[in-house]
Structures are given as structure tokens and as C-alpha cells.
Amino acid sequence: MRIIILGEPTGDLAAGLAARLSAAGIDVRGAPRTVDDVDDWAPAAGRADAGIECAVVDGAVKARHVALLDRLLPPGAPLITCCHAASATLTASSVDGAARVVGFAWLPPWEGRATVELARAVQTSDTAAAAAEAVWRAAGLEPVWVGDSAGLVLPRIVACLANEAAFAVQDQTAGAEDVDRAMMLGTRYPRGPLAWADLIGLDHVLATLDALAAEHGEDRYRAAPLLRRLAAAGSRLRPDLDPAAAAGASRL
């Protein structure tokens, strides 16, 4: 099986997926950090079994991803698009091959994760859905089908938890370390929401929240100003915590 994976400059989603698929013996091609080197992977795209685009933060990068994959992939290959900040239906509406578009969501930590969320766009064909499911099963991941929406399930819930935790820190209800400790001890979460947001990337969390706010028009998705400032600065909510230690806190 040959898969094309396209990423973006921020975040590790594409690189994490590429490592997971490669470990399963899948031939992975593409550009986890940029699509500038199209000539390097375009010939392989014409013989690929699927394409996976992983853009979250930059809508222009996502648009270029899906346009390239729709043009270069074989007619029967599914175009699997990240739904962390855009519904599969919205993405499918931008390409001619809308019927082949299938949404997915997958959050870090990558190691030990056993499931992947999948979502059908309104336009998705049964053939594309089955082909996308086969890709994830080949990678050793169990597909869980959910309704189509920006953020799907886990990214949406984690982003909202992180946002509320950021409001608690901003309002001086508690310090960042104490907020995470309270959530871990009180709910048995494997990591606090602030540490998890740092692991995902604050710009990615913010993109999910902004997409939810745009899609639903509800104040509950309004990003905490602290979260927005730190994302803009490339900073973290838990600068005291080693990101590698946070990543190893769970096998979920």
C-alpha cells in the first residue's frame, strides 16, 4: 500500500501519521512539513492508494493540499482530510472529486493510540468510506465513525477543556500546574488539559476553537485571550513541563 501524506509547518500530525504508517509497512510519500517539493512526490501520487492531508492552522495550505491531491491521485483513491478545524463536507465542497473525500481526526500522544475518528462528508461515497477505513486498519488503527463537524469528537472536547482551563488560569482561579493537577486527580485524566494543549500545539487548539465558533456561532467556543496570546507568541500554557514527559503520560 502506498500513501501520500501532506502536512504543514506547525504541528506534528503529518509526521506522527507518517511514522505510524511506515512502522506498519506502508510505503509513505509526501511532505510532512511543506508542499513546496511537489515534484518529489507527484509521480508517486499517481500510483497511490490514498492521500492524507493534515493541515489544521492554515486554510490556504489546506486548500492547496486538497486541490493537489484531487488532481494527482488516481480516480479510485480516497482523499482523507483532517477535520480538526474544518468539516469533511466543507472540504469536499471545494474539489471536483467530492465523493472521494473522507474526514479524520487523530490527536497526540501518537504512541500507543489504537483508534482514529472518521467522518463521512455529505458527498462521501460508500466506496471511498470503505477504502479510507482499509487504510487505517492497515496501519493498525481501529476506525470509529462519527458525525461530520469541525473538530469531530476528541479534538473538540480536548480543545474545550483546554480553553476552560486557560480561562481558569487567566481569571486567577488557580495556577496552571494546580489546574492540571486538580483535573488529573479529580477525573483520573492521564494528563491535565493545559499540558495536553501544549502537546497538541496551542495554534492547533485555537484553530479548532475558532472553527467551532464559526460553525456554531456560540460563545462557549470563544477562545480565552490568554490562549490566543500564547498561541500567537509560540509559547506554552505549561512552560514548566517537559513536552516529552507530557507525551509519555498515557497510552490512550
N, C-alpha and C positions, 0 to 999 in steps of 0.2 A: 504494500500500500504506500502511495506517495501523497504527501500533504503539503500544501503551501501555507505558510503562516506569515502574516504581516503584522507588525507591531507599531509602536510609536516611541518617541524619545524618552518619555517618562513612564515609570512603572515597569514591572517585571512579568506581566501576564503572558506576553508572547514568548519570552524566554523560558518561563516556567512550563508552559504548554509544550514548547519545542523539546525541552529536556524530558518531559513525561512521555511524549510520543516516541522520541528516539530510544528511550530505555525499553519501550515495548517492541522495538524492532521496526518501527515505521520510518520510512525514508522522508525526512523533513527538509524542505527547501523554503527559501523566502528571505525575509528581512525583519528580524525581531525588533529592530530599533528604528528603521527608516525604510522608505520605499524608493529612495533615490537610485539604488542599484538595480533597477528593473531588468536591465539586460542580463544580469547574472542569474535571475530565476525565471524569467518569462518563458524560455524554451521548455523548462520543466513543468510549468503551469499547464501547458497544452496536453500533457500526459498525466496530470494529477487526478487523484480520486476525489479530492475535496480541497477547498480553500477555506482557511480560518482567518478572519480579520479581527484584531484585538484592540482597535482604537477606542479610547474612553474619553480622554480630555479634549482632544482637538477634532471638532466636527469636520473641518476641511480635510484632515488626514483620513478620517473615516470615509468621507465621500470619495476620495481618491482610491482608497482600498477597494471599496465595493465596485467602483467603476472598472478598475483594472481586472479584478477577479472575474467579474461578469463577462468582460471581453475576452479574457485569456483562458479561462477554464473550459474543459470540454463540456458539451451541452448537458450531459447527464450528471455532472459533478455538483454536489451541493455547495452553496456559498454560506458558510457558517459565520454569523456575525455576533460580536459581543453586545449584550444588551444592558451593560452596567449603566449606560447613560442614554440609551435610545431603544425604543421597542423594535422588535423584528419587523413589524408591519411598516413602521416609518422608514426603516432602512430599505425594505423591499420595494417600497413605492418609488425609490429613486433609480431603479435599474430596470432594464428590459426583461431580464430573467427573474422576475419577482417570484415565480413559483418555486425556484430552487433555494430561496433564502430561508434559513433556519436560525433562530436565536439561541444564544447560550450565555451562561454566567458561571464563573469559577473564581473563587477568592483564595488568597493565601491564608495559611501556610500550604505550600504545594505538597510537601512530603506527607505521605500517608492519607491524603484525601482520596475518598473512594467514590464520590458521586460528582456529577455535573448536571446543572439545570439546563433543560432545553425548552424552547418555546416555539410554537408554530406561529408564523405570521398569518394574517387573514388569507394571504395569497399562496401559502406553502402547499405544495402537492404532497400526496402520500408517498410518492417515490422519493422525494427529497428528504422527507422526515425519516424514512427508513434508512436511507443512505447516511444521513448525519448520525443517526443512532449507531450504525455499524462502525463509524469512525471512532466514537468514544468507547465502545465496547472493545475495539481492537487495542485501545490504549489502557485497558484495564479499569475503566471508569463506568459506573452504573448510571445510565441516563435517568433523570427524574423530570417528567414532563410537567410544566407549569403554565399558567396563563401568561399571555404576552403583555408586557408592560415595561416601561423603563425601570431598570433595577431588578426585574424578576423578583425572587424571594430573598435569598441570603444577602446580596448586596444592598437591597432596600432596607432590610431590617437592621443590618450592621451599621449602615450609614446613619439611620435614625437614632440608634443607640449612641453612636459616637457623637452625633450632633447634640443630643440632650446632655451627654456627659460634658461636652465643651461648654454648653450654657451653664452647667453647674459650676465649672471652674471659673468661667467668666464672671458669674454672679457672686463668687467667693463663698459658695456653699461649702466647698471643700477643695483642697489642693488636688492636683492631677493624680498624684500617687494614691491619695486616700480614696478618690472616686473609683479608681480601678480596683483597689483592694476591697472596697465595700461591695462592688459588683461581683468580684471573684468569690469572696467568702459568702455573700448573701444569696447568690444564684448558682454557685458552682460552675460559673463560666471558666473556660480554660485560660482566658486572658481577659484583661479589662478592655472596655470599648475604646479607650483612648490609645492603648498600646496596639490594639488591632487596627485602628485607623492609621496609625503610623506605619504599620506593616503593609497595609494596602497602598498607602500613599494619600496624603491629605488632598492633593489635587484630584485624585480619583474619587474619593469620598464626596468632595464638593461637587464634582460633575454629576454624581448620582443624585445628590440632593437637588441640584438645580434642575435636572431633568424631571424629577418627580414634581417639583414646584411648578414647572412649566406645563406638565401633563395634567396635573390635578387641580392646580390653582388654589392650593390650600396652604394656610400659614404654618401648619405643622411641619412642612418641609423647608421652611425658611432657615438658611444656614446661619449658625452662630457667627457673629462678627469675628470672634476670636479664631474660629476655624478658618474663616475666609482669609484673615490676615496672615495666619501661619502658613496656609497653603500658598499664598502669593509670595511669601518670603522663602519658600522651600524649606521651612522649618518643621518641627515635630511638636506634638502635644505632650509627649513624654521624652524630652531630651536626656533625662536621667537614665533611660533604659536602653540597653544594648539591643538593637533590632534583631540580631541573631538569636539572642536569648528569648525574645518575644516569639520569634518564629518557631522555636523548639518547644514551646509550652504545651502544644497539643498535637494530637494525631487525628483530629476531626476531619 
